[in-house]
Amino acid sequence: MKLLIYQLHIMLCLLVANSALAMATRPIVVSKDGKGHFTSIQAAINSLSDSSGTPRTILIKNGIYTEKVYIEKHNIILQGESMDKTIITQAIARDYWRCLHNDDWGVATMNIDGNDITLINLTIRNTYGKDYPNDVVLDCPKDSISPKKKITKGSHQMALRTMNGTRLQAYRCHFIAYGGDTVSPWQTVTGMFYFKDCVMEGGVDFYCPRGIAMAEGCTFVATSGTAAIWHDGSGFEDAKTVLKHCTFKGYNQFKLGRYHRDAQFYLLYCTFDENMADEDIYLVPTSNVLQWGRRIYYYDCHRTGGDYAWHKNNLNTAKGTPQADRIDINWVFQQQWKPGNIKL
């Protein structure tokens, strides 16, 4: 009898454990119509524990979510129902935000300070430049140097801003802003970021990673500004931004890219629109001292209407003379992280 009771007790414990596991791994659903677990993305995030050994998935139904999202927790997947119809939107000028706050936390539509965050099938946009086309002069109590600040429609407007988080992945996402720094994954020392089949558009430096970043199959659309892409690789020598099988287009005579401090660009198998200006990725003159010199590398990149001389193959001049077909996720992230294992 005691044995039977013991066995029943064990079975009950297993049943409870399995039920708890199922609940923990079951996706949380966000839906504007109230048919999910939550009607807002932030409420769904807030319902989670700070961390988990396995990813927690939040499924977001089609709709326009007018909310600013903060992610300070770890190991979360935000997956939209469809990229074009699952829209997260805000209108925020970075300069305005910094007039009232001491740092960038909250400056973007999507603000991330957690590790192992994955974004899938989302449109994330910052519409400040579209919604507020006229210049504004504001009092800036937090800025002792410029107590008055002029904000234009092309001012920095971030759709995505990371703080200390690393290992961020984005798949089939559309990032939109009408000014600079649309996609700002910023962690100079430990940052690792991966984008696949995404669309990014905006003004100056609208894709501006710091640390190690890779973009595969992405489309970059320059709508204004003096350069499309930017990189900060000053944290360590092997920091790099790799763009593979990407397409660049934009306004007439848009410029490809620039950098202000140590950077390292690899562009492989990329396509440039004929509207692109005849100007290589350039160094902006500053007082910064470059430790590792100019490091801009191309392989098999071509421009519609005819190539420019400056993007001819020069990968063989990079440190270690890497082969183009060996530049993959393992090479880019130095075996420290292997993104791309998401089931879409």
C-alpha positions as a Python dict, from the first residue, in 0.01 Angstrom:
ca = {
    (1, 'M'): (0, 0, 0),
    (2, 'K'): (280, 238, 92),
    (3, 'L'): (451, 157, -237),
    (4, 'L'): (133, 241, -428),
    (5, 'I'): (95, 573, -245),
    (6, 'Y'): (459, 653, -315),
    (7, 'Q'): (417, 575, -685),
    (8, 'L'): (104, 789, -705),
    (9, 'H'): (291, 1073, -534),
    (10, 'I'): (575, 1050, -787),
    (11, 'M'): (330, 1046, -1077),
    (12, 'L'): (151, 1352, -938),
    (13, 'C'): (480, 1539, -900),
    (14, 'L'): (577, 1456, -1258),
    (15, 'L'): (238, 1569, -1381),
    (16, 'V'): (268, 1902, -1200),
    (17, 'A'): (625, 1949, -1324),
    (18, 'N'): (527, 1874, -1683),
    (19, 'S'): (231, 2111, -1659),
    (20, 'A'): (455, 2386, -1524),
    (21, 'L'): (707, 2323, -1801),
    (22, 'A'): (435, 2337, -2064),
    (23, 'M'): (309, 2665, -1923),
    (24, 'A'): (663, 2806, -1915),
    (25, 'T'): (731, 2711, -2276),
    (26, 'R'): (389, 2800, -2417),
    (27, 'P'): (400, 3127, -2618),
    (28, 'I'): (242, 3436, -2470),
    (29, 'V'): (1, 3598, -2716),
    (30, 'V'): (-42, 3974, -2755),
    (31, 'S'): (-346, 4090, -2949),
    (32, 'K'): (-505, 4434, -2978),
    (33, 'D'): (-853, 4281, -2988),
    (34, 'G'): (-823, 4127, -2643),
    (35, 'K'): (-817, 3769, -2771),
    (36, 'G'): (-465, 3703, -2641),
    (37, 'H'): (-308, 3702, -2297),
    (38, 'F'): (-226, 4073, -2319),
    (39, 'T'): (-319, 4373, -2534),
    (40, 'S'): (22, 4542, -2505),
    (41, 'I'): (373, 4416, -2575),
    (42, 'Q'): (517, 4578, -2264),
    (43, 'A'): (264, 4406, -2039),
    (44, 'A'): (364, 4070, -2186),
    (45, 'I'): (733, 4142, -2125),
    (46, 'N'): (662, 4256, -1770),
    (47, 'S'): (490, 3924, -1697),
    (48, 'L'): (813, 3729, -1748),
    (49, 'S'): (1085, 3650, -1498),
    (50, 'D'): (1414, 3834, -1540),
    (51, 'S'): (1588, 3541, -1707),
    (52, 'S'): (1544, 3185, -1825),
    (53, 'G'): (1757, 2897, -1945),
    (54, 'T'): (1540, 2871, -2257),
    (55, 'P'): (1387, 3139, -2480),
    (56, 'R'): (1042, 3273, -2390),
    (57, 'T'): (831, 3351, -2697),
    (58, 'I'): (586, 3640, -2720),
    (59, 'L'): (365, 3610, -3029),
    (60, 'I'): (234, 3948, -3144),
    (61, 'K'): (-77, 3950, -3360),
    (62, 'N'): (-114, 4194, -3650),
    (63, 'G'): (-193, 4547, -3544),
    (64, 'I'): (-44, 4890, -3481),
    (65, 'Y'): (105, 4900, -3133),
    (66, 'T'): (162, 5262, -3034),
    (67, 'E'): (395, 5197, -2745),
    (68, 'K'): (755, 5239, -2643),
    (69, 'V'): (905, 4900, -2560),
    (70, 'Y'): (1163, 4843, -2286),
    (71, 'I'): (1340, 4507, -2256),
    (72, 'E'): (1564, 4462, -1952),
    (73, 'K'): (1504, 4087, -1924),
    (74, 'H'): (1693, 3810, -2101),
    (75, 'N'): (1623, 3529, -2346),
    (76, 'I'): (1306, 3659, -2510),
    (77, 'I'): (1170, 3616, -2863),
    (78, 'L'): (932, 3883, -2993),
    (79, 'Q'): (766, 3733, -3300),
    (80, 'G'): (513, 3924, -3508),
    (81, 'E'): (238, 3763, -3710),
    (82, 'S'): (367, 3934, -4027),
    (83, 'M'): (636, 4194, -4084),
    (84, 'D'): (423, 4447, -4274),
    (85, 'K'): (121, 4428, -4045),
    (86, 'T'): (276, 4393, -3700),
    (87, 'I'): (386, 4749, -3635),
    (88, 'I'): (541, 4903, -3324),
    (89, 'T'): (556, 5281, -3352),
    (90, 'Q'): (657, 5595, -3163),
    (91, 'A'): (768, 5948, -3249),
    (92, 'I'): (1080, 6044, -3049),
    (93, 'A'): (1365, 6284, -3124),
    (94, 'R'): (1681, 6180, -2945),
    (95, 'D'): (1786, 6540, -2882),
    (96, 'Y'): (1452, 6617, -2722),
    (97, 'W'): (1478, 6309, -2500),
    (98, 'R'): (1830, 6402, -2389),
    (99, 'C'): (1714, 6750, -2295),
    (100, 'L'): (1509, 6587, -2020),
    (101, 'H'): (1707, 6271, -1936),
    (102, 'N'): (2066, 6185, -1847),
    (103, 'D'): (2109, 5896, -2091),
    (104, 'D'): (1962, 5719, -2394),
    (105, 'W'): (1745, 5471, -2204),
    (106, 'G'): (1404, 5533, -2360),
    (107, 'V'): (1524, 5724, -2663),
    (108, 'A'): (1399, 5467, -2916),
    (109, 'T'): (1082, 5284, -3006),
    (110, 'M'): (1250, 4955, -2908),
    (111, 'N'): (1490, 4992, -2612),
    (112, 'I'): (1694, 4683, -2523),
    (113, 'D'): (1917, 4623, -2222),
    (114, 'G'): (1884, 4246, -2205),
    (115, 'N'): (2087, 3964, -2356),
    (116, 'D'): (1971, 3703, -2607),
    (117, 'I'): (1682, 3898, -2754),
    (118, 'T'): (1535, 3787, -3088),
    (119, 'L'): (1306, 3997, -3309),
    (120, 'I'): (1106, 3830, -3589),
    (121, 'N'): (850, 3962, -3840),
    (122, 'L'): (817, 4312, -3696),
    (123, 'T'): (803, 4665, -3829),
    (124, 'I'): (963, 4898, -3575),
    (125, 'R'): (941, 5263, -3663),
    (126, 'N'): (1017, 5607, -3524),
    (127, 'T'): (806, 5862, -3710),
    (128, 'Y'): (929, 6185, -3550),
    (129, 'G'): (1067, 6333, -3873),
    (130, 'K'): (743, 6260, -4056),
    (131, 'D'): (508, 6373, -3781),
    (132, 'Y'): (703, 6690, -3692),
    (133, 'P'): (848, 6836, -4014),
    (134, 'N'): (914, 7185, -3871),
    (135, 'D'): (1220, 7284, -3669),
    (136, 'V'): (1174, 7326, -3294),
    (137, 'V'): (1396, 7509, -3042),
    (138, 'L'): (1375, 7364, -2692),
    (139, 'D'): (1506, 7445, -2347),
    (140, 'C'): (1762, 7183, -2250),
    (141, 'P'): (1805, 7181, -1870),
    (142, 'K'): (2013, 6860, -1879),
    (143, 'D'): (2265, 7006, -2128),
    (144, 'S'): (2506, 7251, -1962),
    (145, 'I'): (2682, 7321, -2294),
    (146, 'S'): (2374, 7389, -2510),
    (147, 'P'): (2087, 7514, -2289),
    (148, 'K'): (1888, 7572, -2608),
    (149, 'K'): (1870, 7301, -2873),
    (150, 'K'): (1732, 7306, -3225),
    (151, 'I'): (1561, 6986, -3333),
    (152, 'T'): (1499, 6924, -3702),
    (153, 'K'): (1300, 6660, -3884),
    (154, 'G'): (1631, 6491, -3972),
    (155, 'S'): (1764, 6480, -3616),
    (156, 'H'): (1865, 6148, -3465),
    (157, 'Q'): (1561, 5922, -3435),
    (158, 'M'): (1617, 5568, -3324),
    (159, 'A'): (1382, 5284, -3400),
    (160, 'L'): (1611, 5042, -3214),
    (161, 'R'): (1865, 5124, -2943),
    (162, 'T'): (2052, 4870, -2735),
    (163, 'M'): (2238, 4964, -2418),
    (164, 'N'): (2453, 4692, -2257),
    (165, 'G'): (2274, 4397, -2413),
    (166, 'T'): (2446, 4153, -2646),
    (167, 'R'): (2355, 3861, -2875),
    (168, 'L'): (2066, 4041, -3043),
    (169, 'Q'): (1912, 3873, -3350),
    (170, 'A'): (1658, 4017, -3595),
    (171, 'Y'): (1489, 3832, -3881),
    (172, 'R'): (1255, 3976, -4142),
    (173, 'C'): (1220, 4304, -3956),
    (174, 'H'): (1161, 4649, -4105),
    (175, 'F'): (1328, 4933, -3916),
    (176, 'I'): (1213, 5281, -4019),
    (177, 'A'): (1304, 5633, -3910),
    (178, 'Y'): (1310, 5969, -4084),
    (179, 'G'): (1640, 6087, -3939),
    (180, 'G'): (1973, 5946, -3827),
    (181, 'D'): (2069, 5634, -3629),
    (182, 'T'): (1761, 5425, -3708),
    (183, 'V'): (1924, 5098, -3601),
    (184, 'S'): (2167, 5158, -3313),
    (185, 'P'): (2299, 4835, -3159),
    (186, 'W'): (2558, 4994, -2932),
    (187, 'Q'): (2793, 4792, -2717),
    (188, 'T'): (3151, 4858, -2817),
    (189, 'V'): (3325, 4584, -2617),
    (190, 'T'): (3086, 4288, -2580),
    (191, 'G'): (2823, 4367, -2841),
    (192, 'M'): (2732, 4092, -3092),
    (193, 'F'): (2444, 4161, -3332),
    (194, 'Y'): (2294, 3967, -3623),
    (195, 'F'): (2038, 4082, -3882),
    (196, 'K'): (1895, 3863, -4158),
    (197, 'D'): (1651, 3952, -4438),
    (198, 'C'): (1572, 4286, -4276),
    (199, 'V'): (1495, 4626, -4427),
    (200, 'M'): (1649, 4936, -4272),
    (201, 'E'): (1584, 5292, -4380),
    (202, 'G'): (1656, 5640, -4258),
    (203, 'G'): (1897, 5933, -4263),
    (204, 'V'): (2261, 5969, -4172),
    (205, 'D'): (2427, 5658, -4021),
    (206, 'F'): (2093, 5478, -4013),
    (207, 'Y'): (2269, 5144, -3957),
    (208, 'C'): (2539, 5213, -3700),
    (209, 'P'): (2650, 4909, -3498),
    (210, 'R'): (2927, 4912, -3240),
    (211, 'G'): (3127, 4599, -3165),
    (212, 'I'): (3068, 4294, -3389),
    (213, 'A'): (2772, 4292, -3628),
    (214, 'M'): (2662, 4088, -3928),
    (215, 'A'): (2384, 4165, -4175),
    (216, 'E'): (2285, 3903, -4434),
    (217, 'G'): (2038, 3953, -4717),
    (218, 'C'): (1933, 4293, -4584),
    (219, 'T'): (1815, 4596, -4780),
    (220, 'F'): (1936, 4943, -4684),
    (221, 'V'): (1741, 5249, -4803),
    (222, 'A'): (1897, 5595, -4758),
    (223, 'T'): (1627, 5862, -4749),
    (224, 'S'): (1856, 6151, -4647),
    (225, 'G'): (2187, 6221, -4477),
    (226, 'T'): (2557, 6218, -4559),
    (227, 'A'): (2615, 5841, -4524),
    (228, 'A'): (2409, 5523, -4495),
    (229, 'I'): (2618, 5288, -4278),
    (230, 'W'): (2860, 5350, -3991),
    (231, 'H'): (3067, 5144, -3751),
    (232, 'D'): (3250, 5183, -3422),
    (233, 'G'): (3514, 4914, -3385),
    (234, 'S'): (3730, 5098, -3135),
    (235, 'G'): (3671, 4854, -2848),
    (236, 'F'): (3908, 4585, -2976),
    (237, 'E'): (4096, 4505, -3295),
    (238, 'D'): (3868, 4226, -3420),
    (239, 'A'): (3547, 4427, -3389),
    (240, 'K'): (3384, 4446, -3732),
    (241, 'T'): (3068, 4504, -3931),
    (242, 'V'): (3006, 4244, -4202),
    (243, 'L'): (2745, 4297, -4473),
    (244, 'K'): (2685, 3997, -4697),
    (245, 'H'): (2445, 3967, -4992),
    (246, 'C'): (2299, 4307, -4901),
    (247, 'T'): (2137, 4568, -5128),
    (248, 'F'): (2186, 4943, -5101),
    (249, 'K'): (1953, 5200, -5255),
    (250, 'G'): (1842, 5553, -5184),
    (251, 'Y'): (1806, 5911, -5297),
    (252, 'N'): (2013, 6041, -5586),
    (253, 'Q'): (2384, 6048, -5495),
    (254, 'F'): (2349, 5888, -5153),
    (255, 'K'): (2683, 5801, -4994),
    (256, 'L'): (2760, 5449, -4878),
    (257, 'G'): (2920, 5500, -4539),
    (258, 'R'): (3155, 5674, -4300),
    (259, 'Y'): (3329, 5635, -3963),
    (260, 'H'): (3464, 5862, -3689),
    (261, 'R'): (3690, 5624, -3498),
    (262, 'D'): (3847, 5282, -3549),
    (263, 'A'): (3616, 5074, -3767),
    (264, 'Q'): (3630, 4764, -3985),
    (265, 'F'): (3390, 4708, -4276),
    (266, 'Y'): (3349, 4390, -4483),
    (267, 'L'): (3108, 4411, -4778),
    (268, 'L'): (3068, 4081, -4962),
    (269, 'Y'): (2845, 4005, -5263),
    (270, 'C'): (2660, 4336, -5219),
    (271, 'T'): (2457, 4525, -5480),
    (272, 'F'): (2462, 4904, -5510),
    (273, 'D'): (2192, 5109, -5680),
    (274, 'E'): (2304, 5333, -5965),
    (275, 'N'): (2198, 5633, -5752),
    (276, 'M'): (2492, 5574, -5517),
    (277, 'A'): (2757, 5847, -5526),
    (278, 'D'): (3108, 5779, -5648),
    (279, 'E'): (3256, 5802, -5299),
    (280, 'D'): (3407, 5527, -5088),
    (281, 'I'): (3333, 5479, -4718),
    (282, 'Y'): (3515, 5776, -4567),
    (283, 'L'): (3675, 5888, -4242),
    (284, 'V'): (3523, 6198, -4084),
    (285, 'P'): (3810, 6420, -3963),
    (286, 'T'): (3815, 6437, -3581),
    (287, 'S'): (4072, 6440, -3303),
    (288, 'N'): (4032, 6062, -3263),
    (289, 'V'): (4351, 5862, -3312),
    (290, 'L'): (4306, 5542, -3515),
    (291, 'Q'): (4500, 5248, -3372),
    (292, 'W'): (4457, 5011, -3666),
    (293, 'G'): (4435, 5233, -3973),
    (294, 'R'): (4187, 5217, -4259),
    (295, 'R'): (4010, 4880, -4284),
    (296, 'I'): (3746, 4880, -4559),
    (297, 'Y'): (3715, 4556, -4757),
    (298, 'Y'): (3505, 4454, -5058),
    (299, 'Y'): (3448, 4130, -5244),
    (300, 'D'): (3230, 4076, -5551),
    (301, 'C'): (3023, 4392, -5496),
    (302, 'H'): (2862, 4552, -5800),
    (303, 'R'): (2674, 4868, -5888),
    (304, 'T'): (2381, 4883, -6129),
    (305, 'G'): (2494, 5080, -6432),
    (306, 'G'): (2863, 5006, -6379),
    (307, 'D'): (3110, 4957, -6096),
    (308, 'Y'): (3318, 5228, -5932),
    (309, 'A'): (3690, 5161, -5898),
    (310, 'W'): (3695, 5194, -5521),
    (311, 'H'): (3479, 4887, -5447),
    (312, 'K'): (3697, 4645, -5641),
    (313, 'N'): (3800, 4325, -5465),
    (314, 'N'): (4055, 4390, -5190),
    (315, 'L'): (3964, 4125, -4933),
    (316, 'N'): (4311, 3978, -4969),
    (317, 'T'): (4453, 4287, -4796),
    (318, 'A'): (4260, 4219, -4472),
    (319, 'K'): (4440, 4078, -4171),
    (320, 'G'): (4478, 3701, -4210),
    (321, 'T'): (4379, 3722, -4581),
    (322, 'P'): (4034, 3564, -4523),
    (323, 'Q'): (3859, 3381, -4806),
    (324, 'A'): (3514, 3515, -4895),
    (325, 'D'): (3347, 3175, -4872),
    (326, 'R'): (3487, 3127, -4520),
    (327, 'I'): (3338, 3449, -4387),
    (328, 'D'): (3033, 3311, -4211),
    (329, 'I'): (2870, 3333, -3869),
    (330, 'N'): (3147, 3130, -3704),
    (331, 'W'): (3419, 3351, -3851),
    (332, 'V'): (3243, 3678, -3774),
    (333, 'F'): (3162, 3599, -3412),
    (334, 'Q'): (3484, 3408, -3348),
    (335, 'Q'): (3303, 3092, -3230),
    (336, 'Q'): (3161, 3285, -2932),
    (337, 'W'): (2802, 3284, -3055),
    (338, 'K'): (2607, 3107, -3326),
    (339, 'P'): (2289, 3290, -3425),
    (340, 'G'): (2072, 3175, -3711),
    (341, 'N'): (1924, 2867, -3542),
    (342, 'I'): (1577, 3020, -3512),
    (343, 'K'): (1289, 2825, -3668),
    (344, 'L'): (1092, 3071, -3881),
}
